[in-house]
Amino acid sequence: MATEVRMPKLGMTMEEGTVQVWFKREGDPVQKGEPLLSVLTDKIDIEVDAPASGILRKILVPAGQTVPINTPIAIIAAAGEIVPADNAGTGPAETFPAGTDPTGEAARRAGEVAPQGKVRATPVARRLAAEWGLDLARIPGSGPKGRVTRADVEAFAAAGQGGGPSPVPGDAATGSGRRVPLSGMRRAIAERMSLSAFTAPHVTLTTEADVTDLVRLRTTLNDEDRRHGGPGIGYLDLFVRIVARALLEHPQMNARLEGDELVLEPEAHVGVAVALPDGLVVPVIRRASRLSLGAIARERHRLVQAARSGALRPDDVHGGTFTISNLGAYEIDAFTPIINPPQCAILGMGRVVEKPAVHGGQVAIRALMALSLSFDHRIVDGAPAAAFLQRVKQLAERPELLHL
């Protein structure tokens, strides 16, 4: 009996998905549990496994098309089972004796490269390999447990191992550059950020915090955490803890707008923006106010590694109530972050800079950091948002208060 592959629901809020790339072609054999296609949700690109073994008889939704969840997207049939062209697999399949080839598929596919099978690879790597006609099984993987990454595929292609991108040349007469389609994660980010920018009235507040004591604390905690085999404590981990504490004290900043109602979340689920080659993703540290700094650091490390290796789970990116974006590593002082809808606000972290500052009535060299808070003025007004940012600054300047 033929199996209908449907667009899966990969998260509580997912309503539709975009087929990124099919890892198999019509006529290819598939094994239950092996990667069949890559689906882009509104947040992540994730691999979808084959629900049954057999032959991929029909691809009903081509790459690049977006369809609602539960929409039939492909048909997997047993060997010798033919799906009629006029019913897309919804009726009984025509059966032929096993071992016969009534459609001539075997002859057509003679001499082609064997299917890639269960090679460990990121969704981006699979997509590039499929687009460039590369065999993933031949590409050495540098990721965790030998996982093939985007960089591995690009290096393999650059080494002249076959395949590679097909550039779209520009017009030499006009000097126009190569055109790259806005697709995949980049397109999803463009749509979400446009929605946020043109729907939520953004207001950004900026302050400067004296984080000298926080820097000292971070150095001590980082050394101690690494001594016990942890990933180390970063400034982002400290601010996840600070923000989670401040959100519980200022619940209106932990809200979202649903129709004509404000939904105030009882828990602080803090998202952390992670840069990727194709864009960015925001995995979520759940119930951050209940976690120790060590637990926050371990979870943040797990989420970042999963994001960069393409192994994020749908639940890793859903349900965030607030987001932090840290551009300090890029020597950025302050910036205007865009709210991650449907959240109320986002905090931007700048770099830590040593500057002369007045401290205790005297000029001294202090560690300073710019903090930028963008908030949705439909949900909260300027004064409450400013009070929240003031509390974040207080906790950053006096981190001992976190223990109270």
C-alpha positions in Angstrom: 0.0 0.0 0.0 1.4 3.4 -1.0 2.3 5.8 1.8 1.4 9.5 1.6 4.1 11.9 2.9 2.5 15.0 4.3 3.9 18.4 5.4 4.6 17.7 9.1 3.8 20.0 11.9 7.3 20.8 13.3 6.3 23.1 16.1 3.3 24.3 18.1 2.9 27.5 16.1 3.8 26.1 12.7 1.0 26.6 10.1 2.9 26.0 6.8 6.3 24.9 5.6 8.5 25.4 2.6 10.1 22.4 0.8 13.8 23.4 0.7 15.2 20.4 -1.2 14.4 16.8 -1.9 17.3 14.5 -1.0 15.8 11.8 -3.3 14.4 11.9 -6.8 11.3 10.2 -8.2 12.3 6.6 -8.7 14.9 6.5 -5.9 14.7 3.8 -3.2 14.1 5.2 0.3 14.5 3.6 3.7 12.2 4.5 6.6 14.0 6.9 9.0 16.5 8.3 6.5 16.5 12.0 5.5 14.0 12.5 2.7 13.7 16.3 2.4 14.5 19.6 4.1 11.7 21.8 5.3 11.9 25.5 6.2 9.5 26.7 8.9 9.2 30.2 10.0 12.2 29.7 12.3 14.5 26.8 11.2 15.5 24.5 8.4 15.1 20.9 9.5 15.4 17.5 8.0 12.3 15.3 7.6 12.8 11.5 7.6 11.0 9.1 5.3 7.9 7.6 7.1 8.2 4.3 5.2 10.5 2.2 3.0 9.9 1.8 -0.7 10.3 3.8 -3.9 9.7 7.6 -4.1 7.1 7.4 -6.8 5.8 11.0 -6.9 6.9 14.4 -5.6 3.7 16.4 -5.3 5.3 19.6 -3.9 8.5 20.7 -5.6 11.4 22.5 -3.9 10.7 26.1 -3.2 6.9 25.7 -2.7 5.2 26.6 0.5 2.1 24.6 1.6 0.0 24.3 4.8 0.8 21.6 7.3 -0.7 18.1 6.6 -0.7 18.8 2.8 0.3 15.7 0.8 3.8 16.4 -0.6 5.0 13.0 -1.9 4.1 9.3 -2.4 6.2 6.4 -1.3 5.2 3.0 -2.9 6.4 -0.5 -2.6 8.5 -2.0 -5.4 6.3 -3.0 -8.3 3.5 -0.7 -7.1 2.6 2.1 -9.5 0.7 5.3 -8.4 -1.7 6.4 -11.2 -0.9 9.9 -12.5 -4.4 11.1 -12.2 -5.1 10.6 -8.5 -1.9 11.7 -6.7 -1.9 8.7 -4.6 -5.4 9.2 -3.1 -6.8 6.1 -4.8 -5.7 2.4 -5.0 -2.3 1.9 -6.5 -1.8 -0.3 -9.5 0.4 -3.3 -8.7 2.8 -5.2 -10.9 4.8 -8.4 -10.2 7.9 -7.7 -8.0 11.0 -7.5 -10.0 9.4 -6.1 -13.1 10.0 -2.6 -14.4 6.9 -1.4 -16.2 7.9 2.3 -16.3 11.5 1.7 -17.5 12.9 3.5 -14.4 15.7 1.0 -13.9 16.9 1.5 -17.4 16.6 5.3 -17.1 18.6 5.3 -13.9 21.3 2.9 -15.0 24.8 4.3 -14.3 23.6 7.0 -12.0 25.3 7.7 -8.6 24.0 5.5 -5.8 21.7 7.2 -3.3 23.4 9.1 -0.5 21.8 7.0 2.3 22.2 7.9 5.9 25.2 10.2 5.6 25.3 12.6 8.6 25.0 16.1 7.2 23.4 19.5 8.0 20.3 20.5 6.1 22.3 23.3 4.4 25.0 20.8 3.4 22.4 18.4 1.9 20.7 21.2 0.0 24.0 22.4 -1.5 25.1 18.9 -2.4 21.7 18.2 -4.1 21.8 21.5 -6.0 25.4 21.0 -7.1 25.1 17.3 -7.9 27.6 16.2 -5.3 27.6 12.8 -3.6 27.6 13.4 0.2 29.1 10.0 0.8 32.3 11.2 -0.8 32.6 14.4 1.3 34.7 14.2 4.5 32.7 15.7 7.4 34.3 18.0 9.9 31.3 18.4 12.2 30.3 16.5 15.3 30.6 12.8 14.8 31.7 13.3 11.2 28.7 15.4 10.2 29.1 17.1 6.8 28.7 20.8 7.0 28.2 23.6 4.5 31.9 24.4 4.7 32.8 20.8 3.9 30.6 20.8 0.8 32.0 24.2 -0.4 35.6 23.0 0.2 34.9 19.8 -1.7 33.4 21.7 -4.7 36.2 24.3 -4.6 38.8 21.4 -4.7 37.4 20.5 -8.1 35.7 17.3 -7.0 32.7 17.9 -9.3 29.7 20.2 -9.0 29.6 23.6 -7.6 27.4 26.6 -7.7 26.0 27.8 -11.1 26.6 31.5 -11.0 24.2 33.8 -12.7 26.4 36.3 -14.6 25.8 40.0 -14.4 25.5 42.3 -17.4 29.0 43.3 -18.4 27.7 46.4 -20.2 25.9 47.8 -17.1 28.3 46.4 -14.5 25.5 44.7 -12.6 26.6 42.0 -10.2 25.6 38.3 -9.9 22.0 37.8 -8.9 21.2 35.5 -6.0 17.6 34.4 -5.4 16.2 35.4 -2.0 15.3 32.0 -0.8 15.5 29.6 2.1 16.4 31.0 5.5 17.3 34.4 4.1 13.8 34.7 2.7 12.2 33.6 6.0 14.2 36.2 7.9 13.3 38.9 5.4 9.6 38.2 5.8 9.7 38.0 9.6 11.8 41.2 10.0 9.6 43.1 7.5 6.5 41.9 9.5 8.1 43.1 12.7 9.4 46.4 11.4 6.1 47.4 9.6 3.7 46.0 12.2 5.2 46.7 15.6 5.9 50.4 16.3 9.6 50.2 17.4 11.1 52.4 20.1 14.7 51.9 21.1 16.2 53.0 24.4 20.0 53.0 25.0 21.9 53.2 28.2 25.5 52.6 29.3 26.3 50.2 32.2 29.5 50.1 34.3 30.1 46.3 34.1 33.5 46.4 35.9 32.2 44.1 38.7 30.5 41.9 36.2 33.7 41.4 34.3 35.5 40.3 37.4 32.7 37.9 38.3 32.6 36.5 34.8 36.4 35.8 34.9 36.1 34.0 38.2 33.0 32.0 37.2 34.4 31.1 33.8 37.6 29.7 35.3 35.7 27.7 37.8 33.2 26.3 35.3 35.9 25.2 32.9 37.8 23.6 35.8 34.8 21.4 36.4 34.5 20.5 32.7 31.9 23.1 31.7 31.8 25.2 28.6 32.7 28.3 30.5 30.6 31.3 31.5 30.1 34.1 28.9 28.7 37.6 29.1 25.6 36.3 27.2 25.0 33.7 29.9 25.2 36.4 32.6 22.7 38.6 30.7 20.3 35.7 30.2 20.2 35.4 34.0 19.9 39.2 34.4 17.2 39.6 31.9 15.2 36.6 33.2 15.3 38.1 36.7 14.2 41.5 35.4 11.4 40.0 33.3 9.8 38.5 36.4 10.0 41.8 38.1 8.5 43.6 35.0 6.0 41.1 33.6 4.6 43.6 31.0 7.9 43.2 29.2 7.3 39.4 29.1 4.1 39.8 27.1 2.9 39.3 23.6 -0.1 40.7 21.7 -2.7 38.3 20.5 -5.6 40.0 18.8 -7.2 42.4 21.3 -5.5 40.7 24.3 -2.1 40.9 26.0 -0.7 37.5 27.1 1.6 37.9 30.0 3.8 34.8 30.3 4.6 33.5 33.9 8.0 32.2 32.9 11.0 33.8 31.2 12.0 31.9 28.1 14.9 33.8 26.8 16.0 33.5 23.1 19.6 34.1 22.1 20.3 35.1 18.5 22.9 32.8 16.8 24.6 33.9 13.6 24.7 31.3 10.8 26.2 31.4 7.3 22.7 31.7 5.8 21.3 34.1 8.4 20.5 33.7 12.0 18.3 31.6 14.3 17.0 32.2 17.8 17.0 29.1 20.0 15.4 29.5 23.4 16.7 28.9 27.0 13.5 27.9 28.8 12.7 28.9 32.4 15.9 30.8 32.5 15.1 32.4 35.9 15.1 28.9 37.5 18.5 27.9 36.1 21.9 28.4 37.6 24.6 30.2 35.6 26.3 26.9 34.9 23.0 25.4 33.7 22.4 28.4 31.5 25.9 28.2 30.0 25.5 24.4 29.2 22.1 24.9 27.6 23.4 27.9 25.6 26.4 25.9 24.5 24.2 23.0 23.4 21.8 25.3 21.5 24.6 27.1 19.7 26.3 23.9 18.7 23.0 22.4 17.5 22.3 25.6 15.5 25.6 25.6 13.8 25.5 21.9 13.0 21.8 22.0 11.7 20.6 19.8 14.6 18.1 22.1 16.3 14.8 20.5 17.2 11.6 22.4 16.6 11.0 22.9 20.3 14.4 24.5 20.6 13.3 27.6 18.7 9.6 28.0 19.8 8.1 29.7 22.8 10.6 32.4 23.4 9.2 35.4 25.4 12.2 37.8 25.0 15.4 37.9 22.9 19.0 39.0 23.4 21.3 39.8 20.6 25.0 40.2 21.4 27.2 41.9 18.8 30.0 42.8 21.2 32.3 40.2 19.6 32.2 42.3 16.5 33.4 45.4 18.3 29.9 47.0 18.0 29.1 49.6 20.7 25.3 50.1 20.2 22.7 49.2 17.6 19.0 49.1 17.0 17.8 45.5 17.3 14.5 44.4 15.6 11.9 42.7 17.7 11.4 39.0 17.2 7.6 38.7 16.7 5.4 38.2 18.6 7.6 39.1 21.5 7.4 42.5 23.2 11.1 43.4 23.2 14.7 42.6 22.4 17.9 43.6 24.2 21.1 44.4 22.2 24.4 43.9 23.9 27.4 46.0 22.8 31.1 45.3 23.5 32.8 45.8 26.8 35.2 48.8 26.5 37.6 50.2 29.1 37.1 54.0 29.4 37.8 56.8 31.9 34.7 57.2 34.0 33.8 58.9 37.2 33.5 56.3 40.0 33.2 57.1 43.7 33.9 60.8 42.9 37.1 60.1 41.1 38.1 59.4 37.5 39.1 55.8 36.9 39.4 53.3 34.1 36.1 51.3 34.1 34.6 48.6 31.9 31.5 50.0 30.2 28.9 48.4 27.9 26.1 49.9 25.9 22.7 48.3 26.2 19.9 48.9 23.6 16.3 47.9 24.3 13.8 47.9 21.4 10.2 47.4 22.4 6.7 47.3 20.9 4.9 50.5 21.8 1.5 48.8 21.3 2.3 46.5 24.3 4.2 48.8 26.6 4.9 52.5 27.0 8.2 54.3 27.3 8.4 54.7 31.1 7.8 51.0 31.9 10.3 49.9 29.3 12.8 52.4 30.6 12.3 51.0 34.1 13.0 47.5 32.9 16.2 48.6 31.1 17.2 50.5 34.3 16.8 47.3 36.3 18.8 45.4 33.8 21.5 48.0 34.1 21.4 47.8 38.0 21.8 44.1 38.0 24.7 44.3 35.5 26.4 46.9 37.6 25.8 45.0 40.9 25.7 41.3 40.0 25.7 40.3 43.6 22.0 41.3 43.7 21.3 38.2 41.5 21.8 36.1 44.6 19.0 37.9 46.6 
